[in-house]
Amino acid sequence: MPFIGALDGGDVALIVLSAFWGLLVLALCVVLLNAFRVLEATKMIIDAMREETVPLLREVKGSVERANGLLEQANVVAARVEKVSGLVEQAASGPLVKVISFGAGLSRAAKRFRGGKGGGA
């Protein structure tokens, strides 16, 4: 046993310190390995989400474009209906006013003819 006797306190402290650092490095390797696994799983989840969301976003874009086209067509139709209703209003209002005026004139004339007071304002 001459070898054990040859170790003094400083040598034993260095061996203990070396063992401690070895365990610390081993623990850090385990932590880094777990972190790598978590990052790899996160990357796989993100890739899967990207694979699903990109086609969905394309479909949404197409739907929005179709909806915009329909809205533009609806605006064109509404503008045409507004023009037509304006034309119908103009076309009908002139003769309608004339018919109402003629009816009012006939009513006054009939009252006068019967001898009533309807000639004044």
Secondary structure as UniProt FT lines:
FT   HELIX           2..5
FT   HELIX           9..114
//
